[in-house]
C-alpha cells in the first residue's frame, strides 16, 4: 500500500462507524440504508477487491461516508477487507442460498428416492450431508447390509476435510476451503491429510473428476466416495456418499452409481421454474 493510500485509510478509520439514524446526502433523499445497499451493488463481482476512493468516485459519495459503510458491513460479514481494499463477503452468499435452498428436512425428503436407489444398487451405507462452517452435518442415512464402523447419528457434525462429502463440497466452495486451511487441518487417523499443499491438490482432483474419496481418513476401516450436488449457479448445496468397511468396498462401482444419479439429484434440489421452486421451498 502506498503512503498516500495508507494516510487515506488511517484518516477514514478515525471516523465514527455508521449509526442507525437517518443520514441525509446532498439531495436529501438517500438514507444510510440506501447507501449501504448501493455500496454492495457497486462492489465488483467475482471476488475482486476495490479501494475506498474508487468506490467513492463511482457512488459520488465522500470517502469517509463510504468507509463508514464498509466498516459496518465488514463487521457484519457482508464485505471482506484486505490491505484497505474490499470485496463482497461470504455472508451474502449464505443469505442468497437461502432464497431457494430447501430446508434441511425438505432436502432429505426430496433426495430420499435417490438415496434408496443408491442403497438398492450398492447395498452399502448411503449418506446425505451439507457443509456448515468447517464441518459436514449429516442430514440423512440408509444403513447398508455391512456394518459401518462407528455410525453417526443424524444431525451429527464431523470434520469436512477428512470426509468424502466434505471434500466434495469444499472443492466447489473456495471461501470455505480457504477459511478451513487458515484454521489448520487436524488428523483424525494416520491417513488424514493435514498438509495444505496436499489438501489443495486433493481439492483440485475432486473438481477435475467430480468425485471425492476418503480412504480411512476419518475413521479406520471406513472408505467413502461422494459426489457434490450443485444449484444452477454451480454452487454446492449438499453431497451424497456411499460408504462401507474398507475391505471389500468397490470404489469404482460405487463411483459409477453416484455419477449416474447426480444429475437427477441436482434437478430435484435446484428446480428451474417458479412453480418448481415454490414446491421445493415448501
C-alpha positions in Angstrom: 0.0 0.0 0.0 1.4 3.5 -0.9 2.0 6.1 1.8 -0.9 8.3 0.5 -3.3 5.3 0.4 -2.2 4.5 4.0 -2.9 8.0 5.1 -6.3 8.0 3.5 -7.1 4.7 5.1 -6.0 5.9 8.6 -7.9 9.1 8.2 -11.1 7.2 7.3 -10.5 4.9 10.2 -10.9 7.7 12.7 -14.5 8.3 11.5 -17.3 7.1 13.8 -18.9 3.9 12.4 -22.3 4.1 10.8 -25.1 4.8 13.2 -28.6 3.5 12.7 -30.0 7.0 12.4 -31.1 8.6 9.1 -28.2 10.0 7.2 -29.0 12.6 4.5 -27.0 13.3 1.4 -27.0 16.4 -0.7 -30.2 15.5 -2.4 -31.9 14.8 1.0 -33.4 11.5 -0.1 -30.7 8.8 0.3 -30.7 7.2 3.8 -27.7 5.4 5.3 -29.5 2.1 4.5 -29.9 3.2 0.9 -26.2 4.0 0.6 -25.3 0.6 2.2 -27.3 -1.3 -0.5 -25.8 1.0 -3.2 -22.3 0.1 -1.9 -23.0 -3.6 -2.1 -24.3 -3.2 -5.6 -21.2 -1.1 -6.6 -18.7 -3.7 -5.4 -17.4 -5.9 -8.3 -18.4 -9.5 -8.8 -16.1 -12.5 -9.0 -14.3 -11.8 -5.7 -12.4 -8.8 -7.0 -11.2 -6.2 -4.5 -11.7 -2.4 -4.9 -10.4 0.6 -3.0 -12.4 3.1 -1.0 -11.5 6.0 -3.3 -12.6 4.1 -6.4 -15.9 3.2 -4.8 -16.5 6.8 -3.5 -16.0 8.2 -7.0 -18.3 5.6 -8.6 -21.0 6.3 -6.0 -20.5 10.1 -5.8 -20.1 10.0 -2.1 -17.3 11.1 0.2 -14.6 8.6 1.1 -15.4 9.0 4.8 -19.0 8.0 4.1 -18.1 5.0 2.0 -15.5 3.9 4.6 -18.1 4.1 7.4 -20.5 1.9 5.3 -17.8 -0.6 4.5 -16.6 -0.8 8.1 -20.1 -1.6 9.3 -20.7 -4.2 6.6 -17.3 -5.8 7.2 -18.1 -6.1 10.9 -21.3 -8.0 10.0 -19.7 -10.2 7.3 -21.2 -8.6 4.2 -17.8 -7.4 2.9 -14.2 -8.6 3.4 -11.1 -6.4 3.6 -7.6 -7.0 2.6 -5.0 -4.2 2.9 -7.5 -1.5 2.7 -9.4 -2.9 -0.3 -12.8 -4.5 -0.2 -14.9 -7.2 -1.8 -18.3 -8.9 -1.3 -18.4 -11.1 1.7 -19.3 -14.7 2.2 -22.4 -13.9 4.3 -24.1 -12.6 1.2 -23.7 -16.0 -0.4 -25.1 -17.7 2.7 -28.2 -15.4 2.7 -28.7 -15.7 -1.1 -28.5 -19.5 -0.9 -31.5 -19.5 1.5 -33.8 -17.9 -1.1 -34.5 -21.2 -3.0 -32.4 -23.7 -1.0 -34.7 -26.3 0.6 -34.9 -26.6 4.3 -32.7 -29.4 5.7 -35.7 -31.7 6.3 -37.1 -30.9 2.9 -33.7 -31.7 1.3 -33.7 -35.1 2.8 -37.3 -35.7 1.7 -36.5 -34.7 -1.9 -33.5 -36.9 -2.1 -34.9 -40.0 -0.3 -35.8 -41.7 -3.6 -32.2 -41.2 -5.0 -30.8 -42.5 -1.7 -33.0 -45.5 -1.9 -31.7 -46.2 -5.5 -28.1 -46.0 -4.3 -28.8 -48.3 -1.4 -30.5 -50.9 -3.6 -27.7 -50.9 -6.1 -24.8 -50.8 -3.7 -26.1 -52.4 -0.5 -23.7 -50.1 1.3 -24.5 -47.2 3.6 -25.7 -44.0 1.9 -25.3 -40.6 3.4 -26.6 -37.1 2.7 -24.8 -34.1 4.2 -24.4 -30.3 4.0 -21.5 -28.1 4.8 -21.7 -25.8 7.8 -18.5 -23.9 8.5 -15.7 -26.4 8.7 -18.0 -29.4 9.4 -20.4 -31.7 7.5 -23.8 -32.0 9.0 -25.4 -35.4 8.5 -29.0 -35.0 7.2 -29.9 -38.5 6.1 -28.7 -42.1 6.1 -29.7 -45.5 4.8 -27.8 -48.3 6.6 -26.0 -50.8 4.3 -26.0 -54.6 4.8 -22.4 -54.5 6.1 -21.9 -52.8 9.5 -20.3 -49.4 9.1 -17.8 -48.7 11.9 -18.8 -46.0 14.4 -22.0 -45.0 12.7 -23.0 -41.3 13.4 -26.4 -40.1 14.5 -28.4 -37.8 12.2 -27.6 -34.2 12.9 -24.0 -35.1 13.9 -21.1 -32.9 12.8 -17.8 -34.2 11.6 -14.7 -32.5 10.1 -15.1 -31.8 6.4 -11.5 -32.2 5.4 -11.4 -35.8 6.5 -14.6 -36.9 4.8 -15.5 -37.6 1.2 -18.7 -35.4 1.4 -16.7 -32.6 3.0 -14.1 -32.7 0.2 -16.9 -32.8 -2.4 -18.4 -29.6 -1.0 -15.1 -27.8 -0.2 -13.8 -28.4 -3.7 -16.6 -26.1 -5.0 -16.6 -23.6 -2.2 -13.3 -21.7 -2.3 -14.1 -19.4 0.6 -15.0 -22.2 2.9 -11.9 -24.1 1.9 -9.6 -21.2 2.5 -11.1 -20.5 5.9 -10.6 -24.1 6.9 -7.0 -24.0 5.7 -6.3 -20.9 7.7 -7.5 -22.7 10.8 -5.4 -25.7 10.1 -6.1 -29.4 9.4 -6.2 -31.8 12.3 -5.6 -35.5 11.7 -8.3 -38.0 12.7 -6.3 -41.1 11.6 -2.8 -41.6 10.3 -4.2 -41.4 6.7 -5.8 -37.9 7.2 -4.5 -35.1 5.0 -3.1 -32.3 7.1 -0.5 -30.6 4.8 -2.0 -27.6 2.9 -0.3 -28.2 -0.4 -1.5 -31.8 -0.4 -5.0 -30.8 0.5 -5.2 -28.2 -2.2 -4.1 -30.8 -4.7 -6.8 -33.2 -3.4 -9.5 -30.5 -3.9 -8.3 -29.9 -7.5 -8.5 -33.6 -8.2 -12.1 -33.5 -6.8 -13.0 -30.6 -9.1 -11.5 -32.3 -12.1 -13.1 -35.7 -11.6 -16.3 -34.7 -9.8 -15.8 -37.4 -7.2 -14.3 -37.2 -3.7 -12.9 -40.1 -1.8 -11.9 -40.8 1.8 -10.0 -44.0 2.4 -9.7 -44.4 6.2 -9.1 -40.7 6.6 -12.0 -40.1 9.0 -12.1 -43.5 10.7 -10.1 -46.7 10.5 -11.6 -49.3 8.2 -14.1 -46.8 6.6 -14.0 -45.9 3.0 -16.3 -43.5 1.3 -16.9 -41.9 -2.1 -19.1 -38.8 -2.6 -20.5 -36.5 -5.2 -21.4 -32.8 -4.8 -24.9 -31.6 -5.6 -24.9 -28.1 -7.0 -27.5 -25.5 -8.0 -27.9 -23.8 -11.4 -25.1 -21.3 -10.4 -22.9 -24.4 -9.7 -22.8 -23.6 -6.0 -22.6 -26.6 -3.7 -25.8 -27.4 -1.8 -25.3 -30.9 -0.5 -23.4 -34.1 -1.0 -24.3 -37.7 -1.4 -22.0 -40.5 -0.5 -21.7 -44.3 -0.4 -19.5 -45.7 2.4 -18.7 -49.0 4.0 -15.9 -51.1 5.6 -12.7 -50.7 3.6 -12.3 -54.4 3.0 -14.5 -55.4 0.0 -15.5 -51.8 -0.8 -15.9 -51.4 -4.5 -14.9 -47.8 -5.0 -15.1 -47.9 -8.8 -18.6 -49.4 -9.0 -19.9 -47.1 -6.3 -18.4 -44.1 -8.1 -20.2 -45.0 -11.3 -23.5 -45.3 -9.4 -23.1 -41.8 -7.8 -22.3 -40.3 -11.2 -25.4 -42.0 -12.6 -27.8 -40.3 -10.2 -26.1 -36.9 -9.7 -27.8 -35.0 -12.5 -31.3 -36.2 -11.4 -30.5 -35.3 -7.7 -29.4 -31.8 -8.8 -32.6 -31.4 -10.8 -34.7 -32.2 -7.7 -33.0 -29.7 -5.4 -32.4 -27.0 -8.0 -35.6 -26.6 -9.9 -35.8 -24.3 -12.9 -39.3 -22.9 -13.0 -41.0 -20.7 -10.4 -43.6 -23.3 -9.7 -41.0 -25.9 -9.0 -39.0 -23.6 -6.8 -42.2 -22.9 -4.7 -42.8 -26.6 -4.4 -39.2 -27.2 -3.2 -39.3 -24.3 -0.7 -42.5 -25.5 1.0 
